[in-house]
Amino acid sequence: MRALVVGGTGPTGPFIVDGLRQRGYEVAIFHRGTHEIPEIGPDIEHVHGDPHFPETIRDALGERTFDLVVATYGRLRHLAEHFVGRVGRLVSVGGFPVYKGFWDPYELHPPGMFVPVAEDGPTAGPDDNRFSHLIRSTEEAVLSSHPAATHFRYPYVYGPYQVAPVEWSVVRRILDRRPFVIVSDGGHALYTRGFAQNMAHAVLAAVDQPDRCAGQVYNCGDEVQYSVRQWVELIAEAMGTPIEVLSLPHELAAAGDPLLVDGGGFHRLLDLQKLRVDLGYHDVVPVRDAVERAVRWLVEHRPEPGGDVEERVGDAFDYDAEDRLAAAWGRALDGVRPLAPARAGDGYRPHAYAHPAAPGQASDHRNR
Protein backbone atom coordinates (compact mmCIF):
# COMPACT_ATOMS: atom_id res chain seq x y z
CA MET A 1 0.00 0.00 0.00
CA ARG A 2 1.28 3.42 -0.94
CA ALA A 3 0.53 6.58 1.03
CA LEU A 4 1.40 10.22 0.40
CA VAL A 5 1.52 12.77 3.20
CA VAL A 6 1.25 16.33 1.92
CA GLY A 7 3.36 18.31 4.36
CA GLY A 8 4.96 15.94 6.81
CA THR A 9 7.55 18.21 8.42
CA GLY A 10 5.21 20.23 10.65
CA PRO A 11 4.06 19.39 14.18
CA THR A 12 1.84 16.41 13.34
CA GLY A 13 3.64 15.18 10.21
CA PRO A 14 6.29 12.93 11.78
CA PHE A 15 3.69 11.19 13.93
CA ILE A 16 1.42 10.62 10.92
CA VAL A 17 4.28 9.30 8.81
CA ASP A 18 5.44 6.96 11.58
CA GLY A 19 1.89 5.76 12.21
CA LEU A 20 1.35 4.96 8.52
CA ARG A 21 4.59 3.04 8.35
CA GLN A 22 3.58 1.02 11.39
CA ARG A 23 0.38 0.16 9.49
CA GLY A 24 2.35 -1.23 6.56
CA TYR A 25 2.24 1.72 4.18
CA GLU A 26 5.08 2.71 1.90
CA VAL A 27 5.12 6.44 2.65
CA ALA A 28 6.24 9.46 0.65
CA ILE A 29 5.94 13.10 1.65
CA PHE A 30 5.17 16.00 -0.69
CA HIS A 31 6.42 19.36 0.54
CA ARG A 32 8.37 22.40 -0.60
CA GLY A 33 11.66 21.17 0.81
CA THR A 34 12.29 24.32 2.82
CA HIS A 35 12.06 22.46 6.15
CA GLU A 36 13.79 19.13 6.60
CA ILE A 37 13.64 17.44 10.00
CA PRO A 38 15.61 14.50 11.41
CA GLU A 39 12.43 12.59 12.29
CA ILE A 40 11.80 12.05 8.55
CA GLY A 41 14.74 9.86 7.58
CA PRO A 42 16.31 9.20 4.18
CA ASP A 43 14.27 6.02 3.79
CA ILE A 44 11.19 8.20 3.28
CA GLU A 45 10.74 9.49 -0.27
CA HIS A 46 10.63 13.27 -0.49
CA VAL A 47 8.69 14.78 -3.38
CA HIS A 48 9.65 18.44 -3.55
CA GLY A 49 7.22 20.92 -5.03
CA ASP A 50 4.71 23.56 -4.10
CA PRO A 51 1.35 22.06 -3.02
CA HIS A 52 -0.46 25.39 -3.38
CA PHE A 53 -1.02 25.63 -7.15
CA PRO A 54 -2.50 23.24 -9.74
CA GLU A 55 0.48 23.53 -12.06
CA THR A 56 3.14 22.94 -9.38
CA ILE A 57 1.16 20.02 -7.94
CA ARG A 58 0.92 18.50 -11.41
CA ASP A 59 4.60 19.12 -12.14
CA ALA A 60 5.68 17.42 -8.91
CA LEU A 61 3.31 14.44 -8.90
CA GLY A 62 2.38 13.89 -12.51
CA GLU A 63 0.11 10.88 -12.90
CA ARG A 64 1.25 9.09 -9.75
CA THR A 65 -1.44 7.24 -7.84
CA PHE A 66 -1.73 6.35 -4.17
CA ASP A 67 -3.92 4.16 -2.01
CA LEU A 68 -4.11 6.95 0.59
CA VAL A 69 -3.35 10.66 0.66
CA VAL A 70 -3.22 12.55 3.95
CA ALA A 71 -3.20 16.25 3.07
CA THR A 72 -2.06 18.39 5.99
CA TYR A 73 -0.59 21.32 4.05
CA GLY A 74 -1.09 23.29 0.87
CA ARG A 75 -4.32 24.36 -0.85
CA LEU A 76 -6.69 21.51 -0.25
CA ARG A 77 -9.09 22.36 -3.07
CA HIS A 78 -6.31 22.09 -5.68
CA LEU A 79 -4.93 18.92 -4.11
CA ALA A 80 -8.38 17.35 -3.99
CA GLU A 81 -8.98 18.18 -7.64
CA HIS A 82 -5.63 16.75 -8.68
CA PHE A 83 -6.21 13.46 -6.89
CA VAL A 84 -9.60 12.73 -8.46
CA GLY A 85 -9.11 9.28 -9.99
CA ARG A 86 -5.58 9.07 -8.58
CA VAL A 87 -6.21 8.10 -4.94
CA GLY A 88 -8.14 5.37 -3.19
CA ARG A 89 -8.92 7.52 -0.19
CA LEU A 90 -8.33 11.11 0.89
CA VAL A 91 -7.96 12.37 4.47
CA SER A 92 -7.63 16.16 4.67
CA VAL A 93 -6.79 18.62 7.44
CA GLY A 94 -8.07 22.18 7.71
CA GLY A 95 -8.68 24.51 10.60
CA PHE A 96 -11.30 25.58 13.14
CA PRO A 97 -11.58 29.21 11.92
CA VAL A 98 -14.28 27.82 9.60
CA TYR A 99 -16.92 28.74 12.18
CA LYS A 100 -18.99 31.88 11.93
CA GLY A 101 -17.89 34.33 14.59
CA PHE A 102 -14.38 32.92 14.99
CA TRP A 103 -12.62 36.08 13.81
CA ASP A 104 -15.49 38.49 14.35
CA PRO A 105 -17.62 37.45 17.34
CA TYR A 106 -20.17 40.11 16.41
CA GLU A 107 -21.22 38.11 13.35
CA LEU A 108 -23.38 36.25 15.88
CA HIS A 109 -25.95 37.41 18.40
CA PRO A 110 -25.25 37.37 21.23
CA PRO A 111 -21.60 37.86 20.20
CA GLY A 112 -19.33 34.84 20.27
CA MET A 113 -19.28 31.24 19.08
CA PHE A 114 -21.37 28.56 20.78
CA VAL A 115 -19.58 27.02 23.77
CA PRO A 116 -18.63 24.43 22.75
CA VAL A 117 -19.29 24.53 19.00
CA ALA A 118 -20.05 21.24 17.26
CA GLU A 119 -19.35 20.31 13.65
CA ASP A 120 -22.89 21.26 12.63
CA GLY A 121 -22.56 24.71 14.20
CA PRO A 122 -22.87 27.79 12.00
CA THR A 123 -19.97 28.19 9.57
CA ALA A 124 -18.92 31.36 7.79
CA GLY A 125 -20.96 32.49 4.82
CA PRO A 126 -20.02 34.79 1.93
CA ASP A 127 -20.94 37.89 3.95
CA ASP A 128 -18.80 36.85 6.94
CA ASN A 129 -15.03 36.85 7.41
CA ARG A 130 -13.43 36.11 4.05
CA PHE A 131 -10.75 33.75 5.40
CA SER A 132 -13.29 31.70 7.34
CA HIS A 133 -15.56 31.49 4.31
CA LEU A 134 -12.65 30.28 2.17
CA ILE A 135 -12.03 27.49 4.68
CA ARG A 136 -15.69 26.49 4.50
CA SER A 137 -15.75 26.55 0.68
CA THR A 138 -12.56 24.47 0.62
CA GLU A 139 -14.17 21.83 2.83
CA GLU A 140 -17.13 21.73 0.46
CA ALA A 141 -14.83 21.40 -2.56
CA VAL A 142 -12.93 18.51 -0.98
CA LEU A 143 -16.06 16.55 -0.11
CA SER A 144 -17.64 17.34 -3.47
CA SER A 145 -14.73 15.85 -5.44
CA HIS A 146 -14.11 13.05 -2.88
CA PRO A 147 -17.45 12.13 -1.24
CA ALA A 148 -15.80 9.41 0.87
CA ALA A 149 -13.06 11.71 2.16
CA THR A 150 -12.64 12.48 5.86
CA HIS A 151 -11.86 16.03 6.91
CA PHE A 152 -10.40 17.25 10.20
CA ARG A 153 -10.69 20.72 11.69
CA TYR A 154 -7.44 21.15 13.59
CA PRO A 155 -7.33 23.49 16.60
CA TYR A 156 -4.21 25.38 17.66
CA VAL A 157 -1.59 22.59 17.57
CA TYR A 158 1.28 22.75 20.04
CA GLY A 159 4.49 20.80 20.19
CA PRO A 160 7.80 20.61 18.29
CA TYR A 161 7.98 22.39 14.93
CA GLN A 162 5.01 24.67 15.60
CA VAL A 163 5.83 27.71 13.45
CA ALA A 164 4.16 30.15 15.86
CA PRO A 165 4.45 28.60 19.34
CA VAL A 166 2.41 30.86 21.62
CA GLU A 167 3.87 29.04 24.64
CA TRP A 168 7.09 30.92 23.93
CA SER A 169 5.44 34.08 25.31
CA VAL A 170 5.49 32.44 28.74
CA VAL A 171 8.65 30.35 28.36
CA ARG A 172 10.82 33.29 27.35
CA ARG A 173 9.52 35.48 30.17
CA ILE A 174 10.41 32.79 32.68
CA LEU A 175 13.84 32.36 31.12
CA ASP A 176 14.26 36.14 31.27
CA ARG A 177 13.26 36.07 34.97
CA ARG A 178 10.24 38.27 34.47
CA PRO A 179 8.01 38.59 37.57
CA PHE A 180 4.66 38.39 35.74
CA VAL A 181 2.78 37.49 32.58
CA ILE A 182 -0.08 39.75 31.46
CA VAL A 183 -3.37 38.04 30.61
CA SER A 184 -6.65 39.47 29.43
CA ASP A 185 -9.76 39.52 31.67
CA GLY A 186 -8.46 37.06 34.23
CA GLY A 187 -7.23 34.64 31.59
CA HIS A 188 -10.61 32.90 31.63
CA ALA A 189 -10.96 32.53 27.85
CA LEU A 190 -11.13 28.96 26.53
CA TYR A 191 -9.42 27.95 23.30
CA THR A 192 -9.17 24.43 21.96
CA ARG A 193 -5.60 23.20 21.74
CA GLY A 194 -4.23 19.87 20.59
CA PHE A 195 -0.85 18.28 21.15
CA ALA A 196 0.74 17.25 17.85
CA GLN A 197 0.94 13.55 18.67
CA ASN A 198 -2.68 13.52 19.84
CA MET A 199 -3.88 15.20 16.64
CA ALA A 200 -1.94 12.72 14.54
CA HIS A 201 -3.60 9.95 16.54
CA ALA A 202 -7.01 11.34 15.55
CA VAL A 203 -6.05 11.32 11.87
CA LEU A 204 -4.73 7.77 12.12
CA ALA A 205 -7.97 6.70 13.80
CA ALA A 206 -9.72 7.72 10.59
CA VAL A 207 -7.19 5.78 8.52
CA ASP A 208 -8.04 2.70 10.57
CA GLN A 209 -11.83 3.08 10.26
CA PRO A 210 -12.62 4.24 6.73
CA ASP A 211 -16.23 3.04 6.68
CA ARG A 212 -17.15 4.83 9.92
CA CYS A 213 -15.85 8.23 8.86
CA ALA A 214 -16.39 8.36 5.10
CA GLY A 215 -17.75 11.77 4.14
CA GLN A 216 -17.46 13.10 7.69
CA VAL A 217 -15.97 16.24 9.22
CA TYR A 218 -14.43 16.17 12.69
CA ASN A 219 -13.34 18.74 15.23
CA CYS A 220 -10.01 17.89 16.88
CA GLY A 221 -8.40 18.74 20.19
CA ASP A 222 -7.06 17.33 23.42
CA GLU A 223 -9.75 15.73 25.55
CA VAL A 224 -8.91 18.06 28.45
CA GLN A 225 -8.87 21.80 27.83
CA TYR A 226 -7.60 24.63 30.02
CA SER A 227 -8.21 28.35 30.24
CA VAL A 228 -5.51 30.81 29.26
CA ARG A 229 -4.62 31.37 32.91
CA GLN A 230 -4.38 27.64 33.58
CA TRP A 231 -2.25 27.24 30.44
CA VAL A 232 0.22 29.82 31.77
CA GLU A 233 0.36 27.99 35.09
CA LEU A 234 0.91 24.62 33.38
CA ILE A 235 3.84 26.06 31.43
CA ALA A 236 5.33 27.57 34.59
CA GLU A 237 4.88 24.25 36.38
CA ALA A 238 6.64 22.45 33.53
CA MET A 239 9.57 24.85 33.89
CA GLY A 240 9.65 24.54 37.66
CA THR A 241 9.43 28.31 38.08
CA PRO A 242 6.28 30.08 39.29
CA ILE A 243 5.31 33.36 37.66
CA GLU A 244 2.58 35.83 38.60
CA VAL A 245 -0.44 35.98 36.31
CA LEU A 246 -1.35 39.66 36.05
CA SER A 247 -4.92 40.20 34.90
CA LEU A 248 -5.80 43.39 33.03
CA PRO A 249 -8.95 44.43 31.17
CA HIS A 250 -8.86 43.25 27.57
CA GLU A 251 -8.63 46.87 26.38
CA LEU A 252 -5.26 47.22 28.19
CA ALA A 253 -3.87 43.71 27.83
CA ALA A 254 -2.32 43.81 24.36
CA ALA A 255 0.83 42.20 25.79
CA GLY A 256 -1.28 39.11 26.51
CA ASP A 257 -2.80 38.87 23.02
CA PRO A 258 -0.43 36.13 21.78
CA LEU A 259 -1.81 33.80 24.46
CA LEU A 260 -5.29 34.28 23.00
CA VAL A 261 -4.09 32.61 19.78
CA ASP A 262 -6.19 34.98 17.64
CA GLY A 263 -6.07 38.17 19.71
CA GLY A 264 -9.72 38.05 20.79
CA GLY A 265 -11.22 37.61 24.23
CA PHE A 266 -14.15 35.33 23.36
CA HIS A 267 -14.28 31.56 23.83
CA ARG A 268 -13.35 29.38 20.88
CA LEU A 269 -14.00 25.92 22.26
CA LEU A 270 -14.71 22.91 20.05
CA ASP A 271 -17.13 20.09 20.86
CA LEU A 272 -15.17 16.82 20.49
CA GLN A 273 -18.00 14.36 21.13
CA LYS A 274 -18.30 13.25 17.51
CA LEU A 275 -14.59 12.41 17.34
CA ARG A 276 -14.78 10.37 20.52
CA VAL A 277 -18.01 8.54 19.63
CA ASP A 278 -17.34 7.82 15.94
CA LEU A 279 -13.63 7.06 16.11
CA GLY A 280 -13.11 6.20 19.78
CA TYR A 281 -10.60 9.00 20.16
CA HIS A 282 -8.66 9.40 23.42
CA ASP A 283 -5.49 11.36 24.08
CA VAL A 284 -2.39 9.20 23.76
CA VAL A 285 -0.36 11.84 25.62
CA PRO A 286 -1.97 13.45 28.70
CA VAL A 287 -2.02 17.24 28.50
CA ARG A 288 0.36 17.83 31.41
CA ASP A 289 2.93 15.51 29.83
CA ALA A 290 2.34 17.13 26.45
CA VAL A 291 2.94 20.61 27.85
CA GLU A 292 6.17 19.43 29.47
CA ARG A 293 7.37 18.02 26.15
CA ALA A 294 6.42 21.17 24.25
CA VAL A 295 8.14 23.40 26.81
CA ARG A 296 11.26 21.25 26.88
CA TRP A 297 11.53 21.44 23.09
CA LEU A 298 11.22 25.23 23.14
CA VAL A 299 13.90 25.55 25.81
CA GLU A 300 16.20 23.33 23.76
CA HIS A 301 15.37 25.12 20.47
CA ARG A 302 15.03 28.71 21.62
CA PRO A 303 13.74 31.10 18.95
CA GLU A 304 16.00 34.01 18.12
CA PRO A 305 14.97 37.15 20.02
CA GLY A 306 13.20 39.42 17.58
CA GLY A 307 13.43 36.78 14.86
CA ASP A 308 10.89 35.17 12.55
CA VAL A 309 9.29 32.98 15.20
CA GLU A 310 8.69 35.83 17.62
CA GLU A 311 7.31 37.92 14.78
CA ARG A 312 4.83 35.17 13.92
CA VAL A 313 3.87 34.77 17.57
CA GLY A 314 3.20 38.51 17.66
CA ASP A 315 4.88 39.22 20.97
CA ALA A 316 7.05 42.35 21.24
CA PHE A 317 8.47 41.32 24.63
CA ASP A 318 8.48 45.02 25.53
CA TYR A 319 9.23 44.59 29.20
CA ASP A 320 9.67 48.31 29.91
CA ALA A 321 6.17 49.03 28.62
CA GLU A 322 4.75 46.11 30.60
CA ASP A 323 6.39 47.37 33.81
CA ARG A 324 4.98 50.87 33.29
CA LEU A 325 1.53 49.48 32.58
CA ALA A 326 1.61 47.19 35.63
CA ALA A 327 2.65 50.07 37.87
CA ALA A 328 -0.08 52.33 36.49
CA TRP A 329 -2.66 49.58 36.91
CA GLY A 330 -1.61 49.08 40.52
CA ARG A 331 -2.04 52.79 41.22
CA ALA A 332 -5.44 52.78 39.52
CA LEU A 333 -6.60 49.83 41.65
CA ASP A 334 -5.43 51.57 44.80
CA GLY A 335 -7.48 54.59 43.78
CA VAL A 336 -10.74 52.80 43.06
CA ARG A 337 -10.73 50.12 45.77
CA PRO A 338 -12.19 52.52 48.38
CA LEU A 339 -15.12 53.13 46.03
CA ALA A 340 -16.05 49.47 45.65
CA PRO A 341 -18.98 48.25 47.77
CA ALA A 342 -17.98 45.79 50.45
CA ARG A 343 -18.86 42.14 49.98
CA ALA A 344 -21.19 40.71 52.59
CA GLY A 345 -19.42 38.50 55.13
CA ASP A 346 -16.67 36.45 53.58
CA GLY A 347 -18.26 36.60 50.14
CA TYR A 348 -20.11 33.31 50.61
CA ARG A 349 -23.69 33.41 49.36
CA PRO A 350 -25.88 30.71 50.98
CA HIS A 351 -28.27 28.91 48.67
CA ALA A 352 -31.94 29.84 48.66
CA TYR A 353 -33.48 26.54 49.83
CA ALA A 354 -34.87 26.24 53.35
CA HIS A 355 -33.53 23.77 55.93
CA PRO A 356 -36.13 23.77 58.75
CA ALA A 357 -34.90 22.52 62.11
CA ALA A 358 -38.21 20.87 63.09
CA PRO A 359 -41.38 19.52 61.38
CA GLY A 360 -43.91 22.22 60.55
CA GLN A 361 -41.42 25.06 60.91
CA ALA A 362 -42.43 27.90 58.58
CA SER A 363 -38.87 29.10 57.97
CA ASP A 364 -35.37 28.20 58.98
CA HIS A 365 -32.70 30.13 60.86
CA ARG A 366 -31.91 32.16 57.71
CA ASN A 367 -35.59 33.10 57.25
CA ARG A 368 -35.84 31.01 54.10
C-alpha positions in Angstrom: 0.0 0.0 0.0 1.3 3.4 -0.9 0.5 6.6 1.0 1.4 10.2 0.4 1.5 12.8 3.2 1.2 16.3 1.9 3.4 18.3 4.4 5.0 15.9 6.8 7.5 18.2 8.4 5.2 20.2 10.6 4.1 19.4 14.2 1.8 16.4 13.3 3.6 15.2 10.2 6.3 12.9 11.8 3.7 11.2 13.9 1.4 10.6 10.9 4.3 9.3 8.8 5.4 7.0 11.6 1.9 5.8 12.2 1.3 5.0 8.5 4.6 3.0 8.3 3.6 1.0 11.4 0.4 0.2 9.5 2.4 -1.2 6.6 2.2 1.7 4.2 5.1 2.7 1.9 5.1 6.4 2.7 6.2 9.5 0.7 5.9 13.1 1.7 5.2 16.0 -0.7 6.4 19.4 0.5 8.4 22.4 -0.6 11.7 21.2 0.8 12.3 24.3 2.8 12.1 22.5 6.2 13.8 19.1 6.6 13.6 17.4 10.0 15.6 14.5 11.4 12.4 12.6 12.3 11.8 12.1 8.6 14.7 9.9 7.6 16.3 9.2 4.2 14.3 6.0 3.8 11.2 8.2 3.3 10.7 9.5 -0.3 10.6 13.3 -0.5 8.7 14.8 -3.4 9.7 18.4 -3.5 7.2 20.9 -5.0 4.7 23.6 -4.1 1.3 22.1 -3.0 -0.5 25.4 -3.4 -1.0 25.6 -7.1 -2.5 23.2 -9.7 0.5 23.5 -12.1 3.1 22.9 -9.4 1.2 20.0 -7.9 0.9 18.5 -11.4 4.6 19.1 -12.1 5.7 17.4 -8.9 3.3 14.4 -8.9 2.4 13.9 -12.5 0.1 10.9 -12.9 1.2 9.1 -9.8 -1.4 7.2 -7.8 -1.7 6.3 -4.2 -3.9 4.2 -2.0 -4.1 6.9 0.6 -3.3 10.7 0.7 -3.2 12.5 4.0 -3.2 16.2 3.1 -2.1 18.4 6.0 -0.6 21.3 4.1 -1.1 23.3 0.9 -4.3 24.4 -0.9 -6.7 21.5 -0.2 -9.1 22.4 -3.1 -6.3 22.1 -5.7 -4.9 18.9 -4.1 -8.4 17.3 -4.0 -9.0 18.2 -7.6 -5.6 16.7 -8.7 -6.2 13.5 -6.9 -9.6 12.7 -8.5 -9.1 9.3 -10.0 -5.6 9.1 -8.6 -6.2 8.1 -4.9 -8.1 5.4 -3.2 -8.9 7.5 -0.2 -8.3 11.1 0.9 -8.0 12.4 4.5 -7.6 16.2 4.7 -6.8 18.6 7.4 -8.1 22.2 7.7 -8.7 24.5 10.6 -11.3 25.6 13.1 -11.6 29.2 11.9 -14.3 27.8 9.6 -16.9 28.7 12.2 -19.0 31.9 11.9 -17.9 34.3 14.6 -14.4 32.9 15.0 -12.6 36.1 13.8 -15.5 38.5 14.4 -17.6 37.4 17.3 -20.2 40.1 16.4 -21.2 38.1 13.4 -23.4 36.2 15.9 -25.9 37.4 18.4 -25.3 37.4 21.2 -21.6 37.9 20.2 -19.3 34.8 20.3 -19.3 31.2 19.1 -21.4 28.6 20.8 -19.6 27.0 23.8 -18.6 24.4 22.7 -19.3 24.5 19.0 -20.0 21.2 17.3 -19.3 20.3 13.7 -22.9 21.3 12.6 -22.6 24.7 14.2 -22.9 27.8 12.0 -20.0 28.2 9.6 -18.9 31.4 7.8 -21.0 32.5 4.8 -20.0 34.8 1.9 -20.9 37.9 3.9 -18.8 36.9 6.9 -15.0 36.8 7.4 -13.4 36.1 4.1 -10.7 33.8 5.4 -13.3 31.7 7.3 -15.6 31.5 4.3 -12.7 30.3 2.2 -12.0 27.5 4.7 -15.7 26.5 4.5 -15.8 26.5 0.7 -12.6 24.5 0.6 -14.2 21.8 2.8 -17.1 21.7 0.5 -14.8 21.4 -2.6 -12.9 18.5 -1.0 -16.1 16.5 -0.1 -17.6 17.3 -3.5 -14.7 15.9 -5.4 -14.1 13.1 -2.9 -17.4 12.1 -1.2 -15.8 9.4 0.9 -13.1 11.7 2.2 -12.6 12.5 5.9 -11.9 16.0 6.9 -10.4 17.3 10.2 -10.7 20.7 11.7 -7.4 21.1 13.6 -7.3 23.5 16.6 -4.2 25.4 17.7 -1.6 22.6 17.6 1.3 22.8 20.0 4.5 20.8 20.2 7.8 20.6 18.3 8.0 22.4 14.9 5.0 24.7 15.6 5.8 27.7 13.5 4.2 30.2 15.9 4.4 28.6 19.3 2.4 30.9 21.6 3.9 29.0 24.6 7.1 30.9 23.9 5.4 34.1 25.3 5.5 32.4 28.7 8.7 30.4 28.4 10.8 33.3 27.3 9.5 35.5 30.2 10.4 32.8 32.7 13.8 32.4 31.1 14.3 36.1 31.3 13.3 36.1 35.0 10.2 38.3 34.5 8.0 38.6 37.6 4.7 38.4 35.7 2.8 37.5 32.6 -0.1 39.8 31.5 -3.4 38.0 30.6 -6.7 39.5 29.4 -9.8 39.5 31.7 -8.5 37.1 34.2 -7.2 34.6 31.6 -10.6 32.9 31.6 -11.0 32.5 27.8 -11.1 29.0 26.5 -9.4 27.9 23.3 -9.2 24.4 22.0 -5.6 23.2 21.7 -4.2 19.9 20.6 -0.8 18.3 21.2 0.7 17.3 17.9 0.9 13.6 18.7 -2.7 13.5 19.8 -3.9 15.2 16.6 -1.9 12.7 14.5 -3.6 9.9 16.5 -7.0 11.3 15.6 -6.1 11.3 11.9 -4.7 7.8 12.1 -8.0 6.7 13.8 -9.7 7.7 10.6 -7.2 5.8 8.5 -8.0 2.7 10.6 -11.8 3.1 10.3 -12.6 4.2 6.7 -16.2 3.0 6.7 -17.1 4.8 9.9 -15.8 8.2 8.9 -16.4 8.4 5.1 -17.8 11.8 4.1 -17.5 13.1 7.7 -16.0 16.2 9.2 -14.4 16.2 12.7 -13.3 18.7 15.2 -10.0 17.9 16.9 -8.4 18.7 20.2 -7.1 17.3 23.4 -9.8 15.7 25.6 -8.9 18.1 28.5 -8.9 21.8 27.8 -7.6 24.6 30.0 -8.2 28.4 30.2 -5.5 30.8 29.3 -4.6 31.4 32.9 -4.4 27.6 33.6 -2.3 27.2 30.4 0.2 29.8 31.8 0.4 28.0 35.1 0.9 24.6 33.4 3.8 26.1 31.4 5.3 27.6 34.6 4.9 24.2 36.4 6.6 22.4 33.5 9.6 24.9 33.9 9.6 24.5 37.7 9.4 28.3 38.1 6.3 30.1 39.3 5.3 33.4 37.7 2.6 35.8 38.6 -0.4 36.0 36.3 -1.4 39.7 36.1 -4.9 40.2 34.9 -5.8 43.4 33.0 -9.0 44.4 31.2 -8.9 43.3 27.6 -8.6 46.9 26.4 -5.3 47.2 28.2 -3.9 43.7 27.8 -2.3 43.8 24.4 0.8 42.2 25.8 -1.3 39.1 26.5 -2.8 38.9 23.0 -0.4 36.1 21.8 -1.8 33.8 24.5 -5.3 34.3 23.0 -4.1 32.6 19.8 -6.2 35.0 17.6 -6.1 38.2 19.7 -9.7 38.0 20.8 -11.2 37.6 24.2 -14.2 35.3 23.4 -14.3 31.6 23.8 -13.4 29.4 20.9 -14.0 25.9 22.3 -14.7 22.9 20.1 -17.1 20.1 20.9 -15.2 16.8 20.5 -18.0 14.4 21.1 -18.3 13.3 17.5 -14.6 12.4 17.3 -14.8 10.4 20.5 -18.0 8.5 19.6 -17.3 7.8 15.9 -13.6 7.1 16.1 -13.1 6.2 19.8 -10.6 9.0 20.2 -8.7 9.4 23.4 -5.5 11.4 24.1 -2.4 9.2 23.8 -0.4 11.8 25.6 -2.0 13.5 28.7 -2.0 17.2 28.5 0.4 17.8 31.4 2.9 15.5 29.8 2.3 17.1 26.4 2.9 20.6 27.9 6.2 19.4 29.5 7.4 18.0 26.2 6.4 21.2 24.3 8.1 23.4 26.8 11.3 21.3 26.9 11.5 21.4 23.1 11.2 25.2 23.1 13.9 25.5 25.8 16.2 23.3 23.8 15.4 25.1 20.5 15.0 28.7 21.6 13.7 31.1 19.0 16.0 34.0 18.1 15.0 37.2 20.0 13.2 39.4 17.6 13.4 36.8 14.9 10.9 35.2 12.5 9.3 33.0 15.2 8.7 35.8 17.6 7.3 37.9 14.8 4.8 35.2 13.9 3.9 34.8 17.6 3.2 38.5 17.7 4.9 39.2 21.0 7.0 42.3 21.2 8.5 41.3 24.6 8.5 45.0 25.5 9.2 44.6 29.2 9.7 48.3 29.9 6.2 49.0 28.6 4.8 46.1 30.6 6.4 47.4 33.8 5.0 50.9 33.3 1.5 49.5 32.6 1.6 47.2 35.6 2.6 50.1 37.9 -0.1 52.3 36.5 -2.7 49.6 36.9 -1.6 49.1 40.5 -2.0 52.8 41.2 -5.4 52.8 39.5 -6.6 49.8 41.6 -5.4 51.6 44.8 -7.5 54.6 43.8 -10.7 52.8 43.1 -10.7 50.1 45.8 -12.2 52.5 48.4 -15.1 53.1 46.0 -16.0 49.5 45.7 -19.0 48.3 47.8 -18.0 45.8 50.4 -18.9 42.1 50.0 -21.2 40.7 52.6 -19.4 38.5 55.1 -16.7 36.4 53.6 -18.3 36.6 50.1 -20.1 33.3 50.6 -23.7 33.4 49.4 -25.9 30.7 51.0 -28.3 28.9 48.7 -31.9 29.8 48.7 -33.5 26.5 49.8 -34.9 26.2 53.4 -33.5 23.8 55.9 -36.1 23.8 58.8 -34.9 22.5 62.1 -38.2 20.9 63.1 -41.4 19.5 61.4 -43.9 22.2 60.5 -41.4 25.1 60.9 -42.4 27.9 58.6 -38.9 29.1 58.0 -35.4 28.2 59.0 -32.7 30.1 60.9 -31.9 32.2 57.7 -35.6 33.1 57.2 -35.8 31.0 54.1 
